[in-house]
Amino acid sequence: MTTMIAGLQGKKYDLDLPSMRDKVSPEEWQARVDLAACYRLVALWDMTDMIANHISVRVPGEPEHFLINAYGLLYEEITASSLIKIDLDGNIIAKPDFDYGVNRAGFVIHSAVHRARHDAACVIHTHTPAGMAISSMKCGLLPLTQTAMRFAKVAYHDYEGVAVSLDEQARIVADLGDADLMVLRNHGLLTVGPTVPQAFSNIYRAELACKAQLMAMTAGTELVMPSAEVIAHTNHLYRPEVRRPFGVLEWPALMRKLDRIDPTYRD
């Protein structure tokens, strides 16, 4: 049975969209499949906020363009062909034949990072309960666990309201710096990575670290904080050039998991 959903004007849209595979380069198609898989994985691990939030990836060979979700689809519905290609100024370059567009807050945040961080091919932003809770704590994310220590630097950006103003972009970029994880105060989490698999590994581990910290802080016992030397040594061992780029080895297994559950993300 074809799935139908309501559009912006109350119209109905057929999600059995024509494939984009033959209309884009092989490199872009692979990026689309990986990004759609990332959306499905974020949904699978319950890191979504209905149709809100965003994951984007730069189009290979097109540094001014990136792919992002259509504003109106649940993460579990997203496919390689349903993604929208936009440029750094927010102009739509390619999209399916439906009225859904791009959430402005998603464009503001993601275009700012893609423009400034050429190493950040993928950007993930979430509003999970754990991430929002940590973002509301003055202490932020603490290096209490090995999982948290993987992040050498945790950046912070103060809340300015819903991110729809272009003038906030400069402050987002300045606060992010060269970090792989930024806590958006009173808002949520943002991670970046040179590939989709590495960015997903970062958000998955950031989420775990936030959950573990909240559980430890509510246990009512004194917390054990590792020494600065141990924290630095542990982080060193998580550097991609030291052992491996975390997320890459896991990615084929994660895609096999998705294929067993629902392979339509590849469409």
N, C-alpha and C positions, 0 to 999 in steps of 0.2 A: 504494500500500500504506500502511495506517495505521501510524504509528510507535508502538510501545509501549515504555514504560519502567517500571522497577521503582520502586515507592513505598516509603514508610518501613517498611511492614509486609510487604514482599515482594509486594504487590499489583501489578497491571498497570494502567497508566493510558493512556487514549487521548489523545494530544496534539492530536487534531482537536477542539478545545474549541468549545463554542457561543460565538458572537460576543457580546461585551459592547456592541457599537456602539449598539444600540437601548435599552440599559439605563442609559446614562450620558449626560451632556450632551455636545454637540458639542465643547466646550472640553476636557472630560476625555478624550474619545476621541482628539483630536489630540495631547494630552499622552501618551496611551498609545502611539500610533503613533510619536511622536518618541522616547520612551524605549525602546521595543522596537528601533527603528532604531539607537539608541545602543549597546544591548547587542550587536547584530549587528556594528556597526562595530568595537567594542572586540575582538570575537572575530576579525574579519577582519584586524585589525592585530596579532594575537597578543599581546594584553594581558590574557589571562585566566589564571585559576588553577583550572581545571576548574569546579566549581560554587561555588567561594568568591568572595568580593568582591561588591561591590554598586554599583548605580547607582540613584539615586532622583530623583523629581521631585515637587514640590508640586502637588497637584490645584488647577487654576485655580478660584478662587472658594471654595475650601475650605482656608483657611490651616492648619487643624489636621490635615489629612490629606495623606499622600503615598503614591506608588506605588513599589513595590520588587519585586525578583525573588522568585519562589518558590524556596525552598532545596531544590534537587534537580534543577533544570534547568540544562543547559549554556547559555551565552550564545547559541549558535547556534540553540537551540530556542525562545527566548523570543519571544512574540507579544504583540500589544496586549491580547489577551483573557486571557493567562496571568498578567498582573501582579496583585499583591495590593495592595489599598488598606488602609493601617493608619493609626492616629492617632498623635499624638506620645507617647502613653503605651504604645504597642505593641499596642493592641487591634485585631484584624482587623475591618475595616468591610465589605470585600467580597473574595471570592476565588472561583476556579473550584472545581468539584466534584472535588477531589482532596485527599489527606491532607498534601500539602506545606505547610509553614508558612514562617516568616521566620527567617533566621539571627539569633540574638540579638546577635552582634557587629555585624551590619549595622544592626539597630534602634538599638543603643546609640550608635553613631557618627553615623548619619544623622539620627536624631531630635534629637540634641544640636545639630547644625548647623542643621537646619531650624527648630528652636525659637528659636535665637539670631540667625540671619542671615536676616532677611526678604528680603534682596536675593538670596539664594542659592536659587533655585528648584530647581536641579539640583546634586546632589552625586555625585561619582565617586571610588571608591576602588579601587586596583589593587595587585597584588603582582607586578610585572614583574621580571625579573632585573636590568635596569638600575636601576629605581626602588629595589629592595631593596639593591642595591650602594651606590648613592648614600646611601641612608638609614643605611647602616652606616659611612659615612665621617665623621670629625669635621668636615671642611671643608664637608660638605653640597653643595648645588648651587651652583656658582660661575658668575658672569656671564661665561663665556668666549666664548660665541657670541651672535649676534643673537637666536637662538631663546630662549636663557636670559634675555637682557636684557629680554624682554617682561614678565617677572614683576618688578614693582617691589619686592615684598616676598615673601620665602619664609619661611613660618612653620615652626616645628619643635615637635614634641611627643615627649617622651621615652617610650620603651617601658615599659609597665607590665604586660605580659603580654597574653594574649588579651583583647580589649576587651568583656568581658561584665558589668563592674561599673558600675552607674549612677553611682557617685560619681566615675568618671573623666570623665563628661560635662562637668562644669564646667571641668576642666583642658583638655580638648580645645578647648572654646569659647574659653577664655582664651588659649590658645596660638595658635589660628587667627586671632583678632582680625578685621581686615578684609582679610586676604590672600586671594588667589584660589588659592594653592597652599600646601599644607602637606606637609612631609616628616615622615612618622611614623617616628621613629628605629627602626632595626632591624626595619622592618615594610614600608613601601611609601609610596605617594603618595596624596594626596587633593586633588582640585580642586573648585572650585565655580564656578557661573556663573548669571546671571539667567535663562538659557534653556538648554535641552538642547544646542542647537548651540554656544553659547559655552562651556559646560562641557566638551563633547567637544573643542573646539579647544584648550582649556587642557590637558587630559590628553594629547592627542596631541603638543602642543608640549613639554610637560614631559618626556614620554617621549623625544622626540628630543633634548632638551637633555641628559638623563641619559646617553643612548647616546653622544652626541658627547663629553661630558666624559670618560667612561670610555675611549673610544678615544684621546683626546688625552693622557690621563694615562699610558696604557700605551705610548705611542709612544717614550718615552725621550728626548725633547727638552724644552728649556725652554719653558714655557707663556707666551703673550703675554696679559697681562691688560689690557683697555682701561682708560682713565682713568675716574675717578668721573664726570667731566663727560659723557663719551661715553656711559657706561652710563645716566645719568639722561636724556640727550637721546633715546637710543634707546627707552627705556621710555616716555617721553612720547609718542612717535610711535605706540606701541602702545595708548595709552589709547583706549577705545571712543568717547569724545567728540571725539577729535582727527581721526581718519581714518574709521574704521568699527568697529562691534562685530565683532571677528574671530570667525568661525565661522558667522555668519548667511548671508553670501554663498555660502559653501561648501556649506551644508546641502542645498539642492535637488540639487546635483550629486552629493553623497554618497548621497542617497536614490535618485537615478536609478541609481547604481552598484549599490546593494542590489537595486533592482527588476530589474536585468539578471541578477543572481546568483540571488536567491531572494526573491520578494516576499511570502513567507508571514509576515514580521514584521508586516504590516498586518492580519493576521487577528484 
